[in-house]
Amino acid sequence: MSEAVLETKDLHKSYGKGSNRFDALKGVTLSIGRGESLAIVGKSGSGKSTLMHLLALLDRPTSGEILLNGDDAARLKGRILNTTRNHTFGFVFQQFFLVPNTSVLDNVMLPLKIAGIGSRARKIQAMEALDALDMSDKAKSNATDLSGGQKQRVVIARALVNEPSVIFADEPTGNLDSATGAVVEDILLDLKKDRGITLVLVTHDADLAARCDRSIFVKDGLILEQELSA
Amino acid sequence: MKFQDILTTAIASTFRSKLRTTLTVVAIFIGAFTLTITSAIGTGVSDYINTQVSSIGATNVMTVTKAADASSSTNTGPKKYDPKTSGATTQGRVQGPPTDTNVLTASDITKIKPISGVLTVAPSVQVSPDYIQAPGHGKYVMSLNDNAALTKADLASGRQLDNSTSASEVLLPTTYLHNVGFTSAKEAIGQSVTVGITDYAGAQHVVNATVVGVQNATLFGGGVSANTALTNKLENVQATGKPATVTSSYASATITFDSSSSPAQITALKKALADKSYSAQTVADQLGSFETVINGIVGVLDAFAIIALIAAGFGIINTLLMSVQERTREIGLMKAMGMGGGRIFTLFSLEAVFIGFLGSAIGAGVAIGIGTLISGALAGGLLSGLPGLHLLQFAPTSIATIIIVVMLIAFLAGTLPARRASRQNPIEALRYE
C-alpha cells in the first residue's frame, strides 16, 4: 500500500460538558492509504459518523491529530480549510442532498461554482462527470424529478466533478432498493479502481463493507477490529 | 465563489419560492409606490412654486402691512389694559371717528420711506372696477390684481405691461377670454376694452384700455392686471367726489429694495421694518409659507410610506428566515463543499437586496405610470385653473434615491437571517430533518 492520504492519532471527540458529557470517540488511530477503499462499519451511535466528519475536516477533534497528506490538518483554517475541502473531498450522502427545483447540471456544477471556476469551464467539467455516470441526457432535468438511483448517480457525479482525492460516502445505498443499490456500489468501487480515488464508506451493511479493501468496525467510540478483505 | 455567481444564485433562489417572494415584494411595492408618489408631489409643487417665483421676477419687492395688533394674540390671551397705549386713548388723541389701526396711512408711508435700504415705497391703491367689456359683447364682473404693475406675469401670449407709458394697458387672464368675447389669446392682443368703475358719489364712469397680453392664472389670483397709467386713471375716477376730510388708507404698501441685496440685507431690512411695527414679506416669503404647508403634508405622507417600508422589512426578515430554515441542508452542503460563511452571508443578503430591488423598482415604475396619467388628467381637469402645475413630477434622482433606500432597508432586514445562515454548522445542517 502507498503512503497515507489521511491519518489519525489517538482521536478523541466529546460533546457537551459536565454530567452531560458524551464521548463519541475515545481514541481512534487510523491510517488510510491513497487509492484505498475503506469501510467504516458500526451501529448508529457507535461514532462512525463522527469519525467521518472529523476525517472530512467538517469538525475538529477534542484531542488527537489528523494528518492530511502528512500535514497537520489543525493548521488549516478559514479560507484555506474551505479551499482544501473543496479541492480534496467529494461527498455522497444517503439523503442525496440535491438542491430542489434546480437542474441536474446546476447541482453537479455546485462544487465548481464554489471553487470559483468560470461558467464555460464548469459546464464542460460537469457534463464530463455526468457522461461518466450515463446521466448526460438528464442534465437539463429538474433534480427533484429523478428516481432514487438516478439521484444517487447525480450525487456521485457531483462528488466526482472537482476531481477529489477522497470521496466520503455516508450510507450511499441506504435509501435505495437492493438492485439499484448494487449498481451504485459498483459505480463507487469502479471509481476507486479506475481513477485511484480513495473511498471512505460509512455503512452498517456488512455485505457492502466486504466489497471494500478494508473494513474497520467501530463500537462505543473505539475501533473494535479491522479486517482486510480477501 | 465569484461574486457574479453569488449574485445569479441569489436571484435564482428568490424565484424558487415564487409565492413567498411575490408576497414580500408586494409589501415593499406598497411602500415604494407611496414614497414615489409623495416625492413626486413634493417635486411637482416646489417646481411649480419656483417657476411662479421666477416668472414673477419681482425679487426686489416687499409687501408691507401693519403688524397684527398684539392685543389679539391667540397664544397669550388679551394683554393688560394700559390707558397710555390701549385703544380708547389712541382714539381720543386722533381727531374724528375711530380709525382702523391695521391699515397704513400717508403718515406710515412717510415713516417707511427713510428706512435704510428702501428705494421706493408706494401704497397699494385699492381700486375696485365694476366690469370689463369688449366691443360688441356684454359686461362682465372684473377683479383687478394687486400690485400687478410691479410683478412680471406668466404670459400665454402678448407682452408684459409697460409701466412707463401713459397709455392704459391690461393683461387678461386666460379664464376671462371666452366670456369677454375672445376666441383665442392671440385674437385678444391689441383689442381695446372698456372698464366700468363707480366713483365715491355713486356715479359710474368708463375708462378705455388696450389688451397687451394674456397671462396664465397664478397663485396670486386670476384677475386682470393693469399698468400704472390705468391704475392711476382708475384711482382718480374712483376718488371723484370724495370729501376732503376723509383720509386715504391703504391695506398694504409695496417697497422696492436693491435687487442685488444679500439675504442678510433683506433680513436686516425686514427687521428694521419690524422695529417700527410693520411686517414685510417678499414674494418668496409668501410662496414659502405655502410651500411649507405642502412640504408638511408631503412629509406626513412620506412618514407613512417609511412606516410601510419598515413593516415590509420585517416581511423580508420573515421570508428569509423561512428560506434559511427550508434550505438548512443546502447551506450545510455548500459549507461542506468549502463555501465560507462570508459567502453564505453575502448570498442571503443579496437575496434580500434583490427582493428589495424588485419591490421598489416595480413600485416606482407603476407609480410613474399611474402618476403620469393622474397628473395629466388633473392638469387638464381639476387643476386646469393653474396652468403649468404638474402635480406629480418624477425626478430621476429622487426615484434612484428611493430604490437605493429600499434596497438598504432590505439589506438591513436580510442581515439577521443571513447571519443565521452563515453561522450554521455544516454537520448539524446536514443532519437536519
Interface residues (C-beta under 8 A of the other chain):
Chain A: H53 A56 L58 D59 G78 R79 N82 T83 T84 R85 N86 H87 F91 F93 Q95 F97 V99 P100 N101 T102 L110 P111 K113 I114 A115 G116 G118 S119
Chain B: M1 K2 D5 T9 A12 R16 R329 E330 G332 L333 M334 A336 M337 G338 M339 G340 R343 P426 I427 L430
